Amino acid sequence: MRPGSLFPPEADWRITRGIAAPDGAVREALDAEWWRRLAGADGEFLVAVLGHRIGGNDSWWTRVRYAGGGVPGLTGDPGFVALSLDGQVLLAEVPGADGPRVTALDRLPERLEEAAAAAGRETEVERAEVWSAVPGQPTWPLHWAEGIGSNPAAPDELLIRLLDVEVGFLHGCDRPAVLDAAVAHPDPRVRSRPADTFRPKLTSDQWVRLVRAEPSPSRRVLWAEHACAWGVELPGDLYDDLLAGPSRAQAAELPGLPAHHLPSLAADADPRVRATVCARWEDLAAPLRARLLADTDDTVRTAALLAHHTSVPMPREVFATLPEPRRALEQCRLSPELEAELVRDGDPKVRRALAANPALSAHSVAVLAEDPHDDIRSAVALRPDLNEEQRAAVRYDFDPTSMSRTLSWVEGLHGDADAMRRLAVSSHPLIRRSVARARHLPPDVVERLAQDEDRTVRLFLAESCDEAPAEMLLEVWRWWDGSFTHPDRPRSHPNFPRTGLLRYAGDPDGRMRRLALDDPESTPADVARLARDPEAEVRRRAAEDTRLSPVDAVRLLNDPAAHVRGTAMRNPRLPARVLAGLLHDRDTACEAVTNPAILVPVLHRILATAAAAVAARR
């Protein structure tokens, strides 16, 4: 068999259990003749042992040598599957309710094609009979509980019932009714799950209700912090409630705190609260500032001094009293004498902190731009107060392969068209990358960035900018398949080309062949052809297509690539009898239950069975 086309043990285990198995696969015993046919002239074959690690686990093959002369010392306890090196002969013995189940097959690929064709001829009557018998006597109902929430055909009412059984599906759930039920659920673990995700789908109203319903004061403030981070504007009475609780110090840090609370917080008995208020220095009246600057608590007084000297130059005598000078170096306005001394300090940590200080004078910036340390010059090169001529003159160090972060000062200018034009031609790739992260950009800026020599600039434009051009999106697709934060870009971009893609059906690059089925003029014949493509990713694209034939859906269940098999399990064209078998197999139950072809009444019965299993386990 060609590299990468090896028949997977997972498919062997299914066949031995009778799922999508060829006819005539069960025997009473395995004689020496079968073992000789398995081993072939080289005397070698592949084996996997159920639940055991020999060279891996029971999902991996181990190559072994057959010495001949009889039957090898393999038995049905715990169970094994064996495959000839050419993929033609399959032998297996697995335990069953009525004793060991023995399987012996030759001409395996041919027989599997015949079995797939037979399964694909399933009638409506046969399908109805299959679904009427599900769930039957399930072996793995706990796997159903884990997977059923990801079935796109599951109605809201079923998912709301599922909240009492399993809540993992809430990580990706975006259904308003289900999220409403989750944030109103009596179990705090259920209520918190939709918020405790990478990209919460909660609306502002749902966030507010989640905060109000949380009984734990500290968790209530935590959810309020998360809500604010996602741009939620909390109502005034909720701030009143949070500040009145035992987590008042944490609540005082909320960024949207109304200014009328500041006077009382500045006079709070808790020094942590008073120190927090200093972050809102510009919103404080002069008497409150004076009181904080004279506070008896060292932490409060230091916080007030740092806030005060963001606009008022800090003299050397004040700087010398600070217990930790780093924040002053990074953010405070320094007296000319102190600044001149610090930019030439012998400690590079001092100069490194100063390099990003927004209040630094032009002269000091120029001094640091010539610093002997690469990282200090590199920090200077990213300052917003440099013009592009000055920036280009700095000998900065930049690794184009390193992970990029969007510069906050560039992000703050995303709505300024003139600033974007100026920065789009910056000599620094990180600045151009930060420009490319804007959702909207002027046409000339888009055109410039779409041709940028730094391909990460083009990638960020494809991921973030609504005006990214189709030609560039197609070019990015050739080498990028989506990130964790933008999983479907560039292919899901509104400007990504949808027509004319059939011309790539015969492209030598498998990535381009994957696009052919997105063309509205593609046909089921195109799907069938790409389902036999030599590259797994192309087969996976065919496996997700709803025009896939039932025969090909069954055939792809035996694909060498696990992600192709998993995609085929979710294809609604799978015959009901095969899908029902997958629902009852330990290796596939969790994935199979996500198949949208499962009828809604059947899903309800499956959930009831899974719920009973979960309840029995608790």
VOGU-3710 file (C-alpha; in Angstrom, 3 decimals, decimal comma):
1> mrpgslfppe> 0,000/0,000/0,000  1,252/3,517/-0,721  2,558/5,640/2,219  -0,278/7,225/4,158  -2,876/4,753/2,834  -2,603/2,244/5,656  -5,910/0,811/6,794  -6,458/2,080/10,378  -6,877/-0,244/13,378  -9,945/1,798/14,365
11> adwritrgia> -11,725/0,590/11,219  -10,636/-2,981/11,925  -12,114/-2,834/15,412  -15,433/-1,614/13,940  -15,533/-4,389/11,347  -14,918/-7,028/14,006  -17,829/-5,596/15,967  -20,044/-5,843/12,891  -20,291/-2,127/11,981  -20,253/-1,599/8,184
21> apdgavreal> -18,615/-5,018/7,925  -18,437/-7,064/4,702  -20,591/-10,166/4,477  -19,042/-13,448/5,517  -16,660/-11,870/8,003  -17,380/-14,133/10,992  -15,791/-17,565/11,452  -15,412/-20,075/14,237  -11,605/-20,261/14,342  -8,415/-19,097/12,641
31> daewwrrlag> -6,297/-21,892/11,208  -2,645/-21,875/10,181  -3,535/-21,267/6,533  -5,086/-17,911/7,364  -1,973/-16,900/9,320  0,269/-17,841/6,381  -1,883/-15,748/4,026  -1,701/-12,863/6,509  2,095/-13,002/6,842  2,805/-13,483/3,133
41> adgeflvavl> 6,211/-14,226/1,686  8,011/-11,798/4,006  6,576/-13,413/7,112  5,510/-10,036/8,554  2,174/-8,423/9,368  0,651/-5,624/11,464  -1,132/-6,108/14,773  -2,982/-4,056/17,392  -4,068/-5,434/20,779  -7,212/-4,144/22,426
51> ghriggndsw> -6,447/-1,692/25,244  -2,734/-2,487/25,276  0,326/-0,474/24,383  2,672/-2,320/22,061  4,547/0,316/20,177  1,741/2,780/20,984  -1,847/1,798/21,727  -4,754/-0,055/20,166  -5,174/2,742/17,601  -1,675/2,139/16,190
61> wtrvryaggg> -0,208/-0,769/14,286  2,870/-2,672/15,408  4,863/-4,589/12,806  5,621/-8,177/13,830  7,219/-11,259/12,236  5,447/-14,621/11,932  7,786/-17,560/12,448  5,362/-19,966/10,806  4,562/-23,539/11,739  1,172/-23,006/13,351
71> vpgltgdpgf> -1,082/-20,468/15,013  0,579/-17,471/16,740  0,036/-16,936/20,455  -2,691/-14,324/19,976  -6,130/-14,937/21,455  -9,402/-13,106/21,784  -8,587/-12,080/25,359  -8,320/-9,072/25,411  -8,635/-9,044/21,612  -6,514/-8,284/18,578
81> valsldgqvl> -6,720/-7,221/14,951  -4,077/-8,078/12,381  -3,534/-6,820/8,824  -1,281/-8,023/6,029  1,329/-5,567/4,814  -0,441/-5,220/1,467  -3,756/-4,460/3,185  -5,516/-7,462/1,616  -5,988/-9,821/4,569  -7,621/-9,024/7,894
91> laevpgadgp> -7,732/-11,382/10,868  -9,238/-10,511/14,230  -10,550/-12,008/17,419  -12,405/-9,921/19,977  -14,427/-10,825/23,060  -18,209/-10,748/22,757  -21,283/-11,429/24,844  -21,498/-14,953/23,406  -17,777/-15,668/23,394  -14,914/-14,637/21,121
101> rvtaldrlpe> -15,900/-13,152/17,762  -13,525/-14,225/14,990  -13,096/-12,362/11,718  -11,153/-13,513/8,656  -11,266/-11,576/5,397  -9,241/-11,616/2,232  -9,513/-9,149/-0,666  -10,267/-6,559/2,038  -10,395/-3,366/-0,111  -12,686/-5,042/-2,641
111> rleeaaaaag> -14,986/-6,418/0,042  -15,160/-3,026/1,786  -16,195/-1,361/-1,464  -18,931/-3,978/-1,840  -20,063/-3,420/1,759  -20,171/0,366/1,255  -22,222/-0,044/-1,915  -24,654/-2,354/-0,136  -25,012/0,072/2,804  -25,635/2,932/0,384
121> reteveraev> -28,731/1,179/-1,016  -30,599/1,633/2,259  -34,310/2,363/1,788  -36,568/4,777/3,668  -38,299/1,849/5,327  -34,989/0,425/6,478  -33,928/3,795/7,852  -37,157/4,120/9,807  -36,667/0,646/11,280  -33,132/1,515/12,353
131> wsavpgqptw> -34,098/4,747/14,098  -37,052/3,131/15,843  -34,615/0,795/17,598  -32,182/3,493/18,793  -30,901/3,786/21,497  -31,559/0,126/22,297  -29,075/-1,219/24,839  -26,211/1,300/24,636  -22,699/0,432/25,755  -21,302/3,957/25,845
141> plhwaegigs> -24,100/6,395/26,816  -21,690/8,688/28,683  -20,037/9,427/25,327  -23,410/10,584/24,021  -23,698/13,090/26,846  -20,321/14,535/25,881  -21,143/14,918/22,202  -24,848/15,527/21,726  -24,600/19,241/22,503  -22,520/19,703/19,339
151> npaapdelli> -25,186/18,257/17,059  -26,424/21,142/14,855  -29,819/19,441/14,496  -30,421/19,397/18,257  -33,259/21,847/19,050  -32,936/24,468/21,764  -35,259/22,568/24,089  -32,990/19,517/23,983  -29,893/21,588/24,707  -31,679/23,241/27,619
161> rlldvevgfl> -32,431/19,779/29,016  -28,784/18,878/28,442  -27,714/21,631/30,877  -28,657/19,297/33,747  -26,458/16,553/32,326  -23,372/18,007/30,602  -22,308/21,613/29,975  -19,103/21,286/27,959  -20,977/22,199/24,774  -21,571/25,719/26,126
171> hgcdrpavld> -17,988/26,644/25,212  -19,072/26,951/21,580  -22,783/27,588/21,969  -24,215/30,771/20,432  -27,954/30,051/20,722  -29,694/32,885/22,602  -32,401/30,720/24,197  -29,881/28,167/25,460  -27,576/30,854/26,836  -30,570/32,511/28,501
181> aavahpdprv> -31,363/29,240/30,225  -27,723/28,730/31,192  -27,284/32,105/32,910  -30,567/31,536/34,781  -29,681/27,969/35,824  -29,712/27,237/39,572  -26,305/25,504/39,410  -23,527/28,148/39,530  -21,225/25,868/37,524  -23,713/25,902/34,673
191> rsrpadtfrp> -24,242/29,664/34,926  -20,539/30,416/34,754  -19,651/28,097/31,871  -20,783/30,378/28,978  -18,677/33,227/30,398  -15,600/31,158/31,126  -14,646/30,638/27,477  -12,118/32,078/25,067  -14,743/34,033/23,110  -17,976/34,332/25,105
201> kltsdqwvrl> -21,165/34,597/23,031  -23,186/36,322/25,780  -25,148/39,482/25,052  -24,803/42,538/27,308  -28,108/41,696/28,981  -27,001/38,122/29,626  -23,728/39,334/31,127  -25,613/41,620/33,504  -27,983/38,835/34,537  -25,032/36,515/35,092
211> vraepspsrr> -23,371/39,051/37,406  -26,593/39,668/39,343  -27,295/35,944/39,793  -23,841/35,050/41,134  -24,037/34,469/44,917  -20,291/34,659/45,541  -19,188/38,318/45,977  -15,716/37,673/44,573  -17,066/35,743/41,588  -19,639/38,473/41,007
221> vlwaehacaw> -16,864/41,037/40,648  -14,889/38,603/38,463  -17,774/38,272/36,017  -18,218/42,031/36,077  -14,543/42,404/35,104  -15,029/39,939/32,241  -18,149/41,755/31,096  -16,324/45,092/31,036  -13,453/43,518/29,128  -15,945/42,495/26,433
231> gvelpgdlyd> -17,316/46,015/26,180  -20,418/45,607/28,333  -21,707/48,771/30,002  -22,895/47,788/33,468  -25,925/49,592/34,919  -25,330/52,074/37,731  -27,222/50,120/40,372  -25,027/47,092/39,715  -21,924/49,140/40,525  -23,682/50,246/43,738
241> dllagpsraq> -24,305/46,612/44,641  -20,744/45,499/43,874  -19,194/48,315/45,903  -21,464/47,562/48,856  -20,248/43,959/49,067  -17,240/42,404/50,755  -15,259/42,524/47,466  -15,360/46,311/47,424  -11,601/46,578/46,842  -11,851/44,478/43,674
251> aaelpglpah> -14,980/46,293/42,513  -13,186/49,628/42,841  -10,865/48,505/40,028  -13,664/48,132/37,461  -12,824/50,389/34,501  -16,351/51,699/33,945  -16,918/52,781/37,532  -19,020/55,991/37,544  -17,078/59,052/38,725  -19,556/59,916/41,458
261> hlpslaadad> -18,237/56,942/43,475  -14,669/58,281/43,537  -14,932/60,689/46,515  -16,181/57,982/48,855  -13,587/55,521/47,562  -10,794/58,067/48,073  -11,800/58,272/51,733  -12,311/54,522/52,193  -10,886/52,878/55,309  -9,236/50,199/53,170
271> prvratvcar> -5,889/51,458/51,773  -6,245/49,078/48,802  -9,358/50,972/47,737  -7,689/54,359/48,159  -4,686/53,188/46,118  -6,973/51,946/43,350  -8,651/55,344/43,061  -5,314/56,881/42,068  -5,676/55,204/38,677  -8,517/57,679/38,026
281> wedlaaplra> -6,329/60,701/38,845  -7,704/62,929/36,095  -11,248/62,399/37,413  -10,359/63,452/40,967  -10,870/66,956/42,312  -7,801/68,838/43,616  -8,686/68,366/47,329  -8,974/64,605/46,846  -5,610/64,493/45,074  -3,973/66,443/47,883
291> rlladtddtv> -5,442/64,102/50,480  -4,111/61,021/48,639  -0,665/62,564/48,203  -0,535/63,051/51,973  -2,033/59,647/52,835  -0,547/57,880/55,848  -0,294/54,573/53,981  2,894/54,133/51,967  1,172/52,163/49,176  -1,519/54,806/48,705
301> rtaallahht> 0,969/57,636/48,819  3,208/55,943/46,245  0,278/55,324/43,905  -0,722/58,984/44,245  2,817/60,178/43,555  3,068/58,060/40,405  -0,279/59,369/39,170  0,610/62,979/40,062  3,907/62,847/38,194  2,441/61,652/34,919
311> svpmprevfa> 1,930/65,376/34,232  4,096/67,122/36,848  7,876/66,482/36,486  9,246/64,232/39,213  12,374/65,592/40,954  15,298/63,405/41,962  14,450/63,587/45,687  10,957/62,123/45,089  12,312/59,447/42,750  14,806/58,398/45,418
321> tlpeprrale> 11,994/57,696/47,915  10,135/55,247/45,684  10,310/51,659/46,940  10,223/50,362/43,336  11,195/52,820/40,596  10,154/50,800/37,543  6,674/52,296/37,145  8,096/55,799/37,424  10,663/54,980/34,750  7,959/53,660/32,451
331> qcrlspelea> 5,200/56,235/32,876  6,173/59,373/34,831  7,320/62,753/33,572  10,801/63,268/35,010  12,649/66,486/35,767  15,211/67,363/33,051  18,113/66,748/35,416  16,810/63,356/36,538  15,941/62,280/33,001  19,396/63,240/31,668
341> elvrdgdpkv> 20,986/61,181/34,411  18,787/58,110/33,922  19,093/57,783/30,129  22,823/57,278/30,647  22,458/55,042/33,701  24,855/52,120/33,728  22,053/49,637/34,395  20,433/48,577/31,073  17,228/47,666/32,969  16,781/51,347/33,823
351> rralaanpal> 17,307/52,439/30,210  15,065/49,639/28,936  12,197/50,847/31,149  12,724/54,429/30,026  12,647/53,511/26,339  8,870/53,178/26,321  8,114/56,151/28,634  5,651/58,352/26,690  6,798/61,510/28,539  10,442/61,190/27,537
361> sahsvavlae> 11,977/64,254/25,847  13,077/64,145/22,213  16,690/64,501/23,247  16,512/61,489/25,571  14,755/59,452/22,882  17,621/60,275/20,527  20,152/59,145/23,128  18,389/55,816/23,651  18,067/55,334/19,875  21,871/54,961/19,871
371> dphddirsav> 21,992/52,637/22,901  24,425/49,695/22,584  21,678/47,221/23,584  19,507/45,904/20,722  16,364/45,497/22,815  16,517/49,112/24,032  16,895/50,477/20,491  14,097/48,121/19,388  11,759/49,543/22,046  12,620/53,082/20,907
381> alrpdlneeq> 11,809/52,134/17,294  8,196/51,427/18,288  7,544/54,744/20,020  4,533/56,655/18,663  6,297/60,024/18,864  8,868/59,162/16,181  8,269/60,225/12,610  9,013/57,602/9,990  12,336/59,143/9,024  13,493/58,950/12,644
391> raavrydfdp> 12,171/55,403/12,989  14,006/54,232/9,875  17,260/55,596/11,305  17,048/53,373/14,406  18,995/50,087/14,175  16,295/47,920/15,734  16,181/44,150/16,040  13,063/42,355/14,808  12,387/38,655/14,297  9,791/38,361/11,501
401> tsmsrtlswv> 8,863/34,839/12,665  8,046/35,888/16,227  4,473/36,152/17,481  3,136/39,655/16,874  0,995/41,745/19,152  -1,027/44,712/17,953  0,560/47,940/19,204  -2,041/49,685/21,372  -1,163/53,151/20,131  -1,623/52,064/16,512
411> eglhgdadam> -4,898/50,365/17,400  -6,068/53,631/18,940  -5,568/55,300/15,547  -7,487/52,720/13,503  -10,277/55,219/12,874  -7,889/57,931/11,622  -7,499/57,489/7,854  -4,566/59,883/7,566  -2,707/58,138/10,376  -3,287/54,776/8,723
421> rrlavsshpl> -1,892/56,095/5,436  1,192/57,379/7,215  1,805/54,233/9,233  1,056/51,799/6,396  4,368/52,789/4,799  6,347/52,517/8,040  9,730/50,846/7,837  8,821/48,740/10,866  6,889/45,523/10,074  5,189/45,453/13,488
431> irrsvararh> 3,640/48,868/12,862  2,393/47,798/9,422  1,068/44,576/10,973  -0,793/46,645/13,576  -2,328/48,789/10,819  -3,461/45,631/9,019  -5,457/44,632/12,112  -7,937/47,488/11,519  -11,414/46,339/10,555  -11,807/49,141/8,023
441> lppdvverla> -9,082/50,896/6,022  -9,017/53,383/3,129  -8,780/51,710/-0,319  -5,262/52,984/-0,976  -4,038/51,622/2,365  -5,621/48,234/1,638  -3,944/48,173/-1,775  -0,575/49,016/-0,240  -0,776/46,417/2,534  -2,089/43,718/0,185
451> qdedrtvrlf> 1,267/43,915/-1,601  3,413/44,166/1,528  6,654/42,202/1,426  5,971/40,899/4,936  3,473/38,095/4,495  2,279/38,437/8,098  0,996/41,885/7,153  -1,020/40,267/4,379  -2,205/37,556/6,777  -3,424/40,097/9,345
461> laescdeapa> -5,186/42,035/6,599  -6,920/38,809/5,524  -7,967/38,017/9,087  -9,092/41,447/10,251  -9,891/43,881/7,432  -13,311/43,753/5,783  -11,905/45,349/2,635  -9,167/42,745/2,032  -9,063/42,045/-1,741  -10,018/38,677/-3,220
471> emllevwrww> -6,700/38,129/-5,014  -4,719/38,572/-1,824  -7,087/36,344/0,148  -6,552/33,587/-2,382  -2,789/34,074/-2,181  -2,859/33,854/1,626  -4,961/30,703/1,405  -2,094/28,974/-0,385  -0,074/28,968/2,851  -2,474/29,688/5,731
481> dgsfthpdrp> -5,411/27,618/6,982  -6,693/29,635/9,929  -5,525/30,413/13,448  -6,977/29,810/16,903  -8,315/33,371/17,030  -9,456/33,461/13,378  -10,092/29,755/12,645  -11,790/30,122/9,243  -9,875/33,010/7,692  -9,097/33,694/4,935
491> rshpnfprtg> -11,582/31,224/3,426  -14,551/32,598/5,411  -13,799/36,223/4,502  -16,757/37,846/2,676  -14,455/38,830/-0,191  -12,975/35,379/-0,651  -13,712/34,255/-4,244  -16,618/31,831/-4,601  -16,770/31,423/-8,376  -14,205/30,103/-10,812
501> llryagdpdg> -12,762/27,758/-8,225  -13,427/24,593/-10,217  -10,325/25,375/-12,225  -8,339/24,256/-9,184  -9,825/20,735/-9,145  -6,705/19,438/-10,887  -4,208/21,809/-9,302  -0,976/20,148/-8,129  -1,395/21,876/-4,742  -3,871/20,024/-2,542
511> rmrrlalddp> -4,765/23,236/-0,725  -6,092/24,656/-3,967  -7,949/21,449/-4,883  -9,854/21,810/-1,609  -11,416/25,010/-2,937  -13,000/23,380/-5,979  -16,053/22,174/-4,055  -16,781/25,737/-2,865  -17,605/26,676/-6,465  -21,405/26,803/-6,971
521> estpadvarl> -20,930/24,991/-10,288  -19,290/21,984/-8,668  -21,251/18,735/-8,827  -21,623/15,500/-6,845  -19,220/13,967/-9,366  -16,591/16,481/-8,282  -17,219/15,512/-4,664  -16,814/11,832/-5,504  -13,544/12,482/-7,348  -12,026/14,516/-4,505
531> ardpeaevrr> -13,175/11,922/-1,950  -10,489/9,725/-3,552  -7,792/12,393/-3,599  -4,305/11,334/-2,462  -4,149/14,171/0,108  -6,044/13,758/3,378  -7,093/17,413/3,650  -8,767/17,240/0,243  -10,591/14,058/1,227  -11,659/15,729/4,460
541> raaedtrlsp> -13,175/18,612/2,480  -15,127/16,088/0,396  -16,151/14,226/3,549  -17,897/17,322/4,925  -19,821/18,004/1,697  -23,536/17,227/1,929  -23,462/16,045/-1,702  -21,207/13,151/-0,730  -22,791/9,851/-1,737  -23,764/7,422/1,037
551> vdavrllndp> -21,333/4,924/-0,492  -18,408/7,335/-0,280  -19,439/8,383/3,227  -19,174/4,755/4,364  -15,907/4,252/2,483  -14,313/7,309/4,131  -15,033/5,831/7,551  -12,040/3,607/6,807  -9,744/6,445/5,713  -6,169/6,308/7,030
561> aahvrgtamr> -6,472/9,857/8,413  -8,385/10,187/11,690  -9,707/13,681/10,875  -11,150/12,393/7,594  -12,874/9,516/9,395  -14,234/11,932/12,007  -15,616/14,265/9,341  -17,267/11,355/7,528  -18,958/10,309/10,769  -20,636/13,713/10,908
571> nprlparvla> -21,837/13,649/7,291  -25,640/13,418/7,111  -25,443/11,129/4,054  -24,254/8,207/6,177  -26,771/5,309/6,030  -28,781/5,038/9,226  -27,683/1,457/9,925  -24,027/2,425/9,767  -24,569/5,556/11,844  -26,493/3,595/14,471
581> gllhdrdtac> -23,574/1,171/14,680  -21,162/4,062/15,188  -23,381/5,356/17,987  -22,837/2,097/19,825  -19,087/1,819/19,316  -16,739/3,004/22,081  -14,377/4,763/19,658  -17,007/6,654/17,697  -20,055/7,226/19,932  -19,092/10,778/20,944
591> eavtnpailv> -18,485/11,906/17,365  -21,352/9,982/15,787  -23,944/11,580/18,067  -23,120/14,954/16,484  -24,393/13,789/13,068  -27,320/16,036/12,017  -29,060/13,126/10,259  -30,151/11,706/13,614  -33,872/12,419/13,961  -34,896/14,827/16,713
601> pvlhrilata> -37,118/12,266/18,531  -34,139/9,905/18,477  -31,908/12,636/19,918  -34,369/13,070/22,783  -34,292/9,328/23,495  -30,494/9,335/23,333  -30,345/12,235/25,779  -32,710/10,479/28,183  -30,482/7,402/28,137  -27,323/9,478/28,572
611> aaavaarr> -28,900/11,444/31,430  -29,764/8,227/33,235  -26,180/6,987/32,837  -24,753/10,240/34,170  -27,169/10,227/37,119  -26,212/6,640/37,960  -22,550/7,578/37,961  -22,966/10,545/40,345
//
